[in-house]
Amino acid sequence: MTRPKYRYALVACARWETRYITEWLTYYSALGYDHVYLYCNDDDPVELYRQVLPFVTGALPFVTFRHYPQQGAQPQMYADFLARNRADCEWVSFLDVDEFLRLPPGQSIGDFMARFSPDIDCVMFNLIYFGPNGHKTPPDGPVLETLTAREADIHCLTKYCARAACLTSPKFFDFSEEHWYWHTLHYITNIALKTVNALGETMDGYYDGFPDRPTQFVNEPARKQALFSTAIIHHYAFRSEAHFMQRYERGIEGSFRRQSMWKDVYEGDGFAAFLAKVNAVQDTSLANFWPELSKNGWPDSPQAMPRFKIACVAVVKDEAHHIAEWIAYQFAVGFDSVILFDNGSTDATAAIALKFAAKHDIRVLNSRYTGEDYQKSTYRDALQRFGAEFTWMAFFDADEFLVFTPPNSLRACLATHTKTAAIAVNWAIFGSSGQRERPDGLTIATYTHRGEPAFGPNKHVKSIVRPEYVQGILNGHSFQVNGPYRNLSGEEISWDSPGIIADLPDYQTGKLHHYFTRSWADWQAKIQRGYPDLQRNLSDFDIYDRNEIADGSAWTLAPMVQRLIDESKIFDRPAQQAYRNIARGQPATQSSVCEWSYGPTVEQDAAGAVNGRVDGTRKFHTGFEANPWWQVDLGQPTTIRQIKIFNTTEETAFRFRNFSLGVSIDGEFWAEIVRKEDDVTVGGYDTAPFIWESAAPAWGRYVRITALGENCYLHLDQVEIYGNDERPIAETTDGDTTVVITSCNRHDLLEKTLASFRAYNSYPGIKDIIVVEDGEADPSAICALYGAKLIRLNARKGQLYAIDTAYSHVTTPYIFHCEDDWEFYRGGFIERSRAILEQDPSCICVWLRAWSDTNGHPLSFRSRDKTFGVLAFDYSETWHGFTFNPSLRRKSDYDIVGPFSKEFNQRADLAEPALSGLYRHLGFRAVILDETGYVQHTGWHRHVGS
């Protein structure tokens, strides 16, 4: 598949914009747009062209400049782009030169768009109007710094970023009607589009009832706040009070015909009131976010052109287990190209890397260099081959990840290094985080602890260089360059020796996470693989396994990295499955509200913590009370793989230190999976948020966070819960479950039981099937047919004795108990039952009968989707849920009271309610799976007395 020439393109029409165009182009270059199609609508294009010249020339022009002299011909200019260049672009935005799209700090347009599912066609952004900020005439300085006053409310109009493939409607070329498709694409296109706003909410029907209905929609308080915190377009429509007349004076022909209204506003009695409205709120978000761009001046020559192309180069060998994540991360962080030199891999490293080629610029070459200087020789080769193509080239290893401190980003940072020849990025050595075996999941999510900055190896750097200034390669860490060698923050480097700085590392702007050891198992594999240029030992693990500081800053890109891996279809293994945030947008509640809460009710306030926006601000606030709590309802019992809790980054973040984390299947019984009482403050998105992850996933419908303390508040930024989209299936391990079937001379029924179990059981972890025969007959032929082990008692000893005998042969932690008169009709029952028992220690067994077939035993709880229930206590005063019917249970729960025949020497039908009462007294209960059930009774008229 051929990739379009530009991933994100911008189309603009400009008239009388010479004064402002350089700032606007620089902004969108830093925002990650690949190209701008600029239509000059001036009568004479010379002045604007001179100003744009640095962006038009050079090896990689950022701007295509076209003169279109017909005044106000905006639809015609856009149509010209669609006819000539639409196919060159993957995504397109139609924006004016007074419109600045504000994204979350540190995010490029690619970063932001990656948050949406691949089937989204168009993301629509609302506008907010800025006023002249008291300026009578145009102020000196950039727009972003001098105009910081705006309206209080969001405007209902939108602009968008849309797939170019959607821009095909014939109406785009019909100039007899005004379609305004640059505001609302999906209302006139001839294809069905999936269109959302910046929050991911559908925009179907958004413009119905314009302007009242959409205005009310966007300014609903919670949504308004969410849009401000996520993405919005700053519309600097009035750059000074004189600009009202300038909008009129530049012409009222074509698309400008409505500009006459601004002359009426300027000369009318309501001008002061209008100014007050558009200057109502101070907003310095862009002035603060882009200080380097607005303070260091603007490019005035082709050499200062802000558009640049960045490559990441690495030499790799036998990195198949980690290479997909590393490549995906480089694209996620902002590199345009990844260049790999394979140094003799014997695994699938190269094949995995090439799977990214369908959508990304990945280049895989064989490295022909060996010996001590293999890395220097390979880097020299890379510079000779590709140096003329790239403005910057980074030289990292496959265990190194460049991480920026928000609001910094790769492209914005490099844009400030206009006179830098090379950038040295300090290591931050990460340890094993206490893991011996190689964990599932991404490196950036599973290794979250590093060494102190003063740890000696952290003085090592890796380099990002301008190829044109490189004169030589000193080693794998540093280069000989003709010009300044600086750190990410712009300070010149003082060297101790080549590649090692003299001072402590500066992590203010960013750092290079060096996952040098990973787990002990990874370290062993690394040593076995060997190094071409040095010798390392297993004992070095103890030197580099540094875990003093919790640092989860890299994993903020984890969802994007996982999406890039999934889109490239790197792995088909279940272990590589990506799990979505199943908490986002789900109903939540909390213990109380107070004067600092955002919502008037506990439900409305709690909802903020699952709105999907991680930005460091608190999203809910309980009252001052003992053990305040917050919880979310996932909608149904679900497999929970990971829970991430983001503290705020505000001054009160210290309050969230000690807490418990619980899950529940019915909101009544809570299984505590974490109790943190170390008095260490939990971090936010910029440091080390709390992450729960276990080899055995949790299972539940509700998740609750409880702050521990007699008098305290609870407030957090965000809670993310990752799990399966489908009905939960427990992870399985071969040989952890034994099937026990009691039989007594009903071998036709026994065969039906065994046959249906074999037909519908889908669980691979069955170690044995044991049939215990409490009768004189011999079912050995039937047992052999179905692979069951037979224990014959050779006389009637009773069902309890038979159970005890069979259980004495069980060596697995789980027993699937059954009798000889049941027929199975659905699969998946052991997996789902095991998931419950793993998570809910109060569950004694999991029923499989249909809800209408419980012998009248009522349910005390039913999930709204009828996939799960809880058996009631005190049915007929003696039944509390324990049963000898087909169900999974733990061997350890039997050991608490067994052997049954020793304590209960009466008949089994009398012992069953007695055992039910005993287990209830011990705190146990029983649950039941789906309403439709999995098994039905076949021995109604063939009862066996015990």
N, C-alpha and C positions, 0 to 999 in steps of 0.2 A: 504494500500500500504506500503510495507517494504522499508524503506529508505536505500540507500547504506551506507556502513560503513563509508566512507569518502566523504565529499562534494567536496573538491578540493584536488586532489592528484598530485604529481609531480614525474616524472620518470627521472633518470639521470644515466649516465655511467661515471665512474671516473677512470682516470689513472694518477698517479703521482700528486694527488690533496690533499695529507695529509696536507700540509701547509695551504691550503685555505678552507678546507671543513667545519670547525666549523663556520666561518663567514658566509659562504653561507647558511648553514642550519639554523643558527640563523636568518638571514635575512628573509628567506621564512617562518619560523615559525611566525615571527612578521608580515609578510605580510598576514597571515591568512590561509596559506595552512594547511590542516589537516594531511597530511602524505607524506613522501618521500620514494619511492622505489629506493634505491641506489645500483647500480651494480658496484662492485669493479672490475676493469680490470687490477689491479696490478698483477705481477707475484706472489708476496707474500702479502696477504691481512692483515697481522697482524698490521702494523703501522696505516693503515687507520682505521681498526676496533677499535683500541685503542682510536683513536681520536674521533670516532663516538660513542663510548660506552655510553656517557651520554644521547644520543638521542635514543639509542636502548633499554635501560633498563627502569625500572620504571613501574608504573601502567598504563600509557598511552603512549606507545612508539611513538615517532615521525618518526622514521626511521625503515624500513625493510631493512636489510643489506644482500646482496648476493654477493658471489664471482664468477666471470665468467672469468677464466684465459685466454681464447683464445683471443689473441691480436686483437684489432680492430673489434670485433664482435658486433658492435653497433646494427645492425638490429636483430641479434639473441637475444640480451639482451632485446630489446624492445618487441620482439615476446614472450619471456618468460613471461614478465609482462602481455601482453595481454591474454595469455593462462591461467595464474594463478590468476590474480588479477583484470582484467578489470571490472568484475561484482561488485567488492567491492567499486567502485568509481563512482561518478556522473559526475565530470569534471576531465580532465587529461591534463597536460602540459608536454611536453618532452623538458627539458632544460639542458644545460651543466653547469658545476660548475663555468665557467667563464662568465655566463650570469645572469644578475640581472634585473628583470622586474621592471621598475619604474612606479608607479601609482601616481595619484594626491595626494598631501599631506594629510595625515590622513586617507586615504582610504585603506581598505583591499581588497584582491582579491574578496571577496564576495560583498563588497560595490561596487566595480567597475563593476562587472558582472551584478549587479542588475539594472544598467542603460539600459540594452538591453532588448528588448521585449522577452517574453517567447519562441517564436518560433525560436530564434537564436540557431544554432548548434555549431558554432565555431567563436571565436574572434581571429583574427590574429594580431600579434604585430611585427612591424618592428624592425630591429637591427640598432644600431649605434656603430661603432668600436672605442674603446679607445686604445690609444697608451701607450708606456712605460713611458711617462712623464719625460724623461731625465734620468731614472734609468738604469744604466748599468747592475746591478745585482738586484735580487729581493729585494725590500725595506722591512724594518721592518714595522710592523703595518698593519692594515686592508687595503684591496684592495680599499674600498670605500673612504678612506681618502688619500691614497698615489697616486692613479691613477686618475687624474682629467683632463686629456687632451684627446681630441677626434677629430675625423674627423668633418669637417663642414657639410658634406652631410649625409643623411640617406642612409643606405644600403638597397637594394631591397629585401634581404632575410627576411623571417619571421619565427617566431615560434608562438605557439598558445595555447589557452585554449579551449578544445573541449569536447563535451559530450562523455562520455565513450561509450554510446550506438552507436555512429557513428564509432567506431574503430573495424569494423567487416569484412573488406575486406580480401578475401583470399590472395590478393597481399602482405599483411603485412607479410605473412609467406613464400613468394617466394624469397629466398635469391639468386636466379640465376640472378635477375635483381636488379638494384639500383632504388628504388622508392622515397627515401627521403621524405616519408610521414610525418616525424617529422617537415618538413618545410612547406609543402603544402598538407594538408590532402585531400581537396575536389577534387584534380585532379585525384586521383586514387581510391577513395572509391567507393563501388558499390551501394551507395544510394545517392539520391539528398540531398544536404546540403544547408542550408541558412548560408552563411559565410560572415562576415563583418570585417572591420578593427576597430581600437580603436575609430574611429570617427563615427562608425555606417554605413560607406559606404560599398556597396557590393564589394566583392572581386572576383566575377565571372569574369573570363578572366584575372585576375591580372597578372599571370605568362606568358601570351601570349607575344611573342617577347622578352623573357628573354635574357639578363639582361637590354637591353636598354629601352624598354617600361616601365617596372615597376620602373626602376630607375628615369626616367623622371616623372612618375606619383607621386611618393612619395616626390620628391623634387620640385614640383610646389610650389612656395613661400608660398601661404596661407595654403596649406595642410601640408607642412613641418613644419611651425610654429605651426599649430594646433596639429600635432602629437607630437611635442616636449612638448607642454603644456598639453597633455592628458595622453598618456602612450607610453612607448618605452622600448626596452630591451637594457641595457648597456652591450656591449660585450667586456669584458676585455681580448681580445685575446692575447695581448702582454704585460705581466706584468712586463717585463724588456727587455732590448735589448738582453740579453742572452737567453730570452725565445724563440726567433726565432729558435735557435739551439736546445733548449730543446724539442720543438714540433717535430723536426725531430728525435731527439735521442730516444724519447720514443717509436718509432717504426713507420714503414711505411707499416704495413700489414693491410689487411682488410679495414676498414673505414679510417685508417690513411694513406692510400697510397698517398693521395694528400699533406700530410704534408711535402713532400720533397721540395715543392715549397718555403717554408719558409727558408730552408737552402740556396736556390738559391738567395732569396732576401737578406738575411743576408750577403752573400759573394759577392753579385753583386755590380756594380757601382751605381745602383739607390737606395741604402739603405738609404742614407741621405735624398733623396727626399721622399722616402716612410715614413720615420720617421716624416718629416715635415708635411706630409699629415695627419697622424693619431694623431699628436699632435697639430693640427691647432687651436683648440678652447678649452678654459678652461671651464669646466663644473663641478661645485661643488654641483649639485642638490642633489645627494645621500649623499655626505659627510655632507651636511648641514641638510638633512632630518633625518638622523639616528645618531645624535651625541651621544645619550646615548648608543646605541648599539655598537658604535665604540670606545667609551672612557672608558667604565666601564669594559672592558675585556670580555672574552668569557667563557662559562661554562666549567668546567673541572671535573665535577663529576655528578653523577645521580641526586643529590639534586639540582643542578643548572640548570637542564634540562629546556630549554626555552619553551617547549610545555606544555600547561596547558589548563584546561577545566574550564569554568566560568559559574556559574548559578546566576540567579536573583530570589529572593524569595520575595513574597508579601502575605499579608493577605488582603482579599477583601470581600466586602459585597455590593450587589446591585449596581454593577458598569457596568451594561449592556450597558449603553450609551457610555462609554469611554474605556471599557476594551480591545476591539479589537485594537484600536490605541496603547494603552500602551504596549500590548504584541508584536505587530508588531515592535514597536520602539525598544524594548529590543533586538530583533533579528537583527534589522538593525544596532544598535550601536555596536554589536559584541558579545552578550551573546550567549553561546552554548545552554543553557537550561533555561526555565522559569518554576518556581515551584509556583503554586498558592494554598493557603489554603483558601477555601471558608468558611466564617464565618456566615453561615446561610442566604445566599441570597434568596430572594423571587422572583427574576427576572431571566433572561436568562444568567446571568454572566457565569456560568459554561459551559453551552451549547455553547456559543460563543467561549469561550476559547478552547474548545475541537475541534473546527473546524480547528485549526492550526495544529492538530496532524498529518495530512497526510504528511506534509513536514517539520515539526519542532518538536523539543523535548519539548513538553508542558506537564506538569504534574499537574493535578488538584486533590486535596485532600480535604476532609472535615476537618475543624478545630473543634476540640471537646472542645476547651477551652473558658471560659467565665470569666467575672470579670475584675478587674483592671490589672491583670497580663496576660491577654489573649495573648498579643503580645509576651511577653518574653517566655511564655510557647510554643507558636507556633514556635518561632525561635529555641528554644531548640530542639523541635521535628524535625525540618528541619535539624539541624546539626547532630543529632543522626542518622537520616535515610540516609542522602545523603553526609555527610561530607567527607567520605572516597573516594567518587567518584570525587569530585571537588577540584581543587587547590585553587580557589577563590569562595566565595559566597557573593553576594551583597544582602542587606536587605533594600528594598525600598517600598514605598506605590504606589498605582495606580494613584496618581497625581504627581509623581516625575519622572523626565526624566534626565538621565545623559548626559550632553553635554560637549564635549571636544573642546578646542580652537585649531584650526588647527596650526601646522600639527599633533597634538597629536591625539591618538586614544586609545580605550580601551585596546586592546591587546598590542600595543606598550608601553603604559604607564605601564601596569602591568609587562611587561618584565623587566622594570628597578627596580621594587620593589622586588629584589631577597632576601633581608634580612628584609623585612617589615612583621609584623604580622597582621596589620590591617590598612586600609586607611580610613580617615575621609573626607567626601565630603560635603562641605558647601552648605546649601540652598541658592537659589536665589529666593526670594518670588515674584511671578508674580501676578498682579492684574487682573481686569476685562477688561482692555483696553477700558473702557467706555461702555461695553456691558451689557444691562439689561436682554435681552432675550438670550436664549441659541443659539449661532450662528451655521449655517451649517459649515461643514469643520472640519479639524483636529485641535486639541488643539494647537499643536506646530505651526500652521500657523495662527490661529486666535487670539491668545493671545501673544502680542509682546511687552509688557511693564512691567517692573519690578521695585522693590524698590531699593533705594541706598544700597550699601554694608553695610553702617553703620546702616541700619534698624535692630533693635535688634534681631528679630527672625532669621535673616540671619546668626547668630552665631551658630545656630543649625546645626548639621551634621547628615548624615546617613553613614553607614559603609559598606565597602567591606572587608571581613576578610578571612584569611587562616584558615580553620576549624581546622587544626591540632594544631594551637596555641591558640585556644579559650579555656579559663578556666571558663568563666561564662558570663552571660548577665546582664548588669547593667540596661538597659532600651531599648526601641525600637530604640534608637539612637546610643548607644555605647556598647562595649563589654569589658570584662576583658580578656586580652591576655598576652601571655608569649613572649614578644618581643616588638619592636618599633611600636608605633601608629603614622602614618605620614599622611600628606595631599597628594594630587595628585602630587604635585611638589617635594615630597620627604622630606619635612621639618617635624621635630617632632612636635607633637601637644602639646600646652600648654593649659590645661583645666581650665575653670572657674568652671564648674561642669560637671558631666557625660553627655556627648552628647552636651555640649555647650563649644565652645572654648573661650579662654581669649582674643585673638587678633581679629582684623578685618578679615573677610574671604579673602582667597587668591583664586582669580579666574584665575590665570595665566595659569594653565594647563586645568582646566575645572571646572564645577560646577553642582549642582543638581537643575534643574529648578523645582520649587515647585509651581504648578498651584493650589494654595490653595483655592482661591475663585472661579475662573472662573467667569461666569456671575452671576448677581443677582439671576436669576432663578436657576442656579446650586447651589448657596449657600443655597437657601431656601430648595432645595432637600436634601442637605447634612445635614442641621440642623434637618430636619424632620426624616432622617434616624437615626441620633443619634450616639453617641460614647459610647462604652462599659465602658470606663475608665475615662471620664471627661464630663463636661458640657460646651457646647458652645451656644451662643445666636446669633440671627439675627443681633444684633447691632455690633457684632464683625467684620462684613463685612467692616465697615468703618475703622477699625484698619488695616486690612490686604489687603485692596484694594489699593495696591501701584503701581503706574504707572509712576514714575519719569524718568526712563531710557528706551529708545527704545532698544529692544534687540530681533532681529529675528534670532539668531544663531541656534536655534533648528530646524527651518523649512528647513534647507538645506537637512535634511533627509526625508522631507515630501514626495517627489516622491517615494522613496524606501518604506516608510511606507505604502503609499496608494497601491503600487503594491503588497506588502505582504498581505494586507487586501483583495485585489481583487482576488489574486491567491487562497486564502483560502476560497473564496466564502462566506464571512461572512454575507453580506447583499444582499438582492435582491431589496431593495428600491431604487428608482431613486435618492433620496437624498444622497445616498452613492456612486453615480457614480463618477468615477475618470476622470478628464479631462486632456487631453494631452497638451503639450506645442505646440500650433498651430502656433507659430511664428518661431520655429526652422527651419532654412534653407530656409525661405521664402525671396523673393526679398525685399531689403531695399534700401533706399536712404537717402540723407541728404542735408543740405543747401549748403555746401561747403567742400573743402578739403584744406589742408595746408601742410607745410613741415613736420609736425609730423604725418600725416596720414599714414596708412599702405597700402592703395590702391591708385592707381593713379586717379581713378574716384570716384564720389560720391557713385555709386552703389557698387563698389568693397570694398571701405572703410567701408561703412555702414553695409555690410554683416557680419562683425566680431561680431556685437552685438547680432546676432541670430545664432551663431554657436554652442550653447549648452554648452559651457565651461565656468563655473563660477570659476574664480581663482584670482580675484582682480586686474587684469591688464586691461588697457584700450584697447578697441577693435576697436575704430574709433576716429577720431579727426576732428572737424570742424575748419574753420578759425575763426579769431577774428572779430566778427560782431555783429550787433544788432539782438537779439532774434534768435540765431542759432537753427536749428531743425534737428531731425532725425525721420524717419518714416519707417514702415514696411507694406507690402502689404500681407494680409492673403489669397489672391487669390479669395475670394468670401465673400459676407456678412455672418457673422458668429456670433453666440452667444458668448460673451466674459464674462467669469465668474471671472477672476482674472488677474491682471497685476502686475508683479514684476519687479522693476527696481533696478539693482545692480550698485551702484557707484563703482569706483575703490578704491583700498586700497593704492594707491600711494600718494605721497606728494601733488599732485594737486587735491585731492578729495574734498577739501573745495569749489571748484568752483561750484559744483552741489548742489545748495541750493534751489533756487526759480525757479519754472517751471510750465508749464501747460501741461495737458495730454488731448489729444483730440482724438475722433474717428470720422470716416466718412464712408459713404457708397459709395461715388463716388470720393473721393479725392478733392472735391471742397468745399462743405459745411462741416464745422468741428463743432461737438458738444463737448464743453469743459466739461469733467466730473470731472476734478480736476484742481484747481489753488492753488498752494502752494507758499506762500509769507511770511513765518515765519522766513526766513533767517537761518534756521537750516540745517546743512549739512546732506545730505542723506547718510546712511551707505552702506557698501558693504556686501559681503557674510559672513564676520566674525562678523558683528555687527547687524545693523538693516536696511536692504534694504527697499525701499519704496514698499508698497503693497496696491494696490487698489482692493477692493472687496465690492460688494454691494448686498443687498437682491434682487434688480432688476438688472439683468445682462445687460451689454451694448450690443449693436448690431452694427456691422460695418465691413467693409472690411479693412480699413486703421486705424492704430494707430500712432499718432504723439506725440513726446515729444519736447517741445519748452523751451529752457532756457530763462528766463526772464531777460533782461538787455540790455542796449544800446551798451555795448562793452564787449563781453564775448566769451568764448569757450564753446563747449559742447563735452564732451567725457565720455563714460560710459564703464562698464565692460560687462553687459549683460542685455537684456530685454526678459522676458519670459511672454507669454500670454497664459492663459489656457482657453479652451473652448470646445465646442462639436465637435466630429468628423463628425457628420451628419449635415444635414440642420438644422438651428437654430429653436428651438421652445421656445417661451417665457414661463416663469413660469406663472402659472394660479392661480387665486384666485376666488372662487365661487362668482358669482353675481357682476362682474365688467363691464359687457357689456349688453346693451339693443339693441335688433334688432328692427328696425322701417321699416315697409313696407307700402308705399303709394299705395292705390288701388282706382280704379274708374270703376266699373261695368264690369270688365273683370275677372270674378271669376273663369273661367276655367284656365286662365293663372295664377291667384293668387294661385290656388290649386297646379299647377305645380311648382310654385316658392316655396311654403311652403313645398311641398313634397320633392323636390330635396334638399332644404336647410336642412331639417331634416335628409335626407339620407346621406349627405356629410359633415355636420358640425361635427367636432371632438372636438370642444372647450368646456370644461365643465363649463366655467364661464359665461354662459348666464343667466341673471336674468329674463328677460321677452322678449317675442316677442309681439310687438304692431303692429296691423294692423289698419290704419286709412282709413276709407272708405269715399272718396270724391264723393259720388253719392247717388242715391236714393235707390239702391238695398241693400239687407241685406246678407252679407256673413257670418253670425254668425255660421251657421252649419259647414262651412269649417274651420273657425277659431277654433271652439271647437274641431274639429277632430285633428287639429295639435297643440293644446295647445297654441293658440295665444289669446291675449287680443284684443278685438275689440273696436275701437272708431268710432262711426258713426256721421258724420256731418249733415246727413239728407238733405243735399242740396249741390249743386255744389259751393264750396267756392274757389276752385283752389288749385293746388299742394303746393304752398308756404304756404298757410294758413294751409293745412293739415300737412305739415312738422312742422310748428310752434306748432300746437296743440299736435302732438305726442311728440315732443321734450320737451314740458312743463311737460310731465309726466315722463321724464327720470331722474333718480336719480343716475345713474352710470357714471363713468368717460369716458366710451367709448360707442359710438353708431355705430352699424353696420347698415348703411343705404342701403335700397334696394327699388326697385319698383316692381310692380306686374307682370312684363313680363320678368323674367329672369329664366334661368334653370342652376343649379349648376351641375358640372360633376367631380369635384375633391375635396378632403378634405384638411384640414390643413390651410385654408386661413386666419382664424381669428388669430390663434396663430402667424403666420408669420407676419401678418400685425401689430399685437399688439407689437411684438418685435421691429419693425421699429419705430412706434410711440413713444415707450418708450425712444428710443435712439435719434431720430432725431426730434428736436422741430420745424424744418422748414417744416416738412411734414404735409400737410393739409388733405390728404387722400391717401389711398393705393388702386390702381386699381387692378382688378382681371381679366380683359379681356385678351385674348391672344394678343400678339404683332401684329399679323396680323389682329386684329379686334378692332382697336382703332378709327374707323371712319376717318382714315387718319392722326390722331394726331401723329406726329413724336416723337421719343425718342432722347433726347440729350446725354444720356449715356446708354450703354449696357454692362453688365458684360461679361467677356470673356466666362463664362460657361452658359450664357443666363438664369441666375436665378434671375436677378434683373435689373431694368432700371429706368430712370428718364424721366418724360414727359417734352418735350421742351416748352419753353415760346414762345409767339407771333405766335401761329399757327393761320393762317388767321387773324392775327392782334388782335384777341379778346379772343382766348382760351389759357389758361396758366396752365391747369391741373385740376382745381376744377371741380367736376362732381356730379350729382345725381345718377350716375350708382352705382351698388353694391360696397361698399367700407367701410372700417373702418375709423372713425374719432373721434376726442376728443370732448366731450361735451363743454369743455372750449373754444375751437376755435369757435364753434357756438355762444357762449355767447358774443364773442367780437363784432359781427356785428348783431346778431339776435335781435328780430324776423325778419325773411327774408321778410315776407309780409308787414311789416311796412315800411321798407326801399325800397323794390322793389315790387311795386304793379302791375307790368306788368305780362305777362304770364311767366311761369316757364322756357320755352325754351329761352326766352329773358333775364330772370334774371340770368340764369346759367352762361353765359359768363360775365355778369356784376359782379357777385360774384367772378368769376375767376380772373377778373382784380383787384378787391378790395383786394382779398387775396394775389395776387402777390405784390401789392403795400405795403402790410403789411409784406412782406418778406417770404411768404409761397410758396411751390411748391408741386407737386404731384409725387408719385413714382408708379411703377408697378411691380408686382411679375413675376413669371416664364413666359418664352416665350409661353408656351403652354396654360396658363390661367386656370381659374377655373369656368368660367361662360359664358353663351352665351345668346344673346338677342332673345326673342321669340315673341315680339310684333311689328315686322316690319310693318305689314299691318293693324294694329289695333290701330292706333295712337289716343290718347285722347287729344282733345284740352283743354287748360287750360285758 
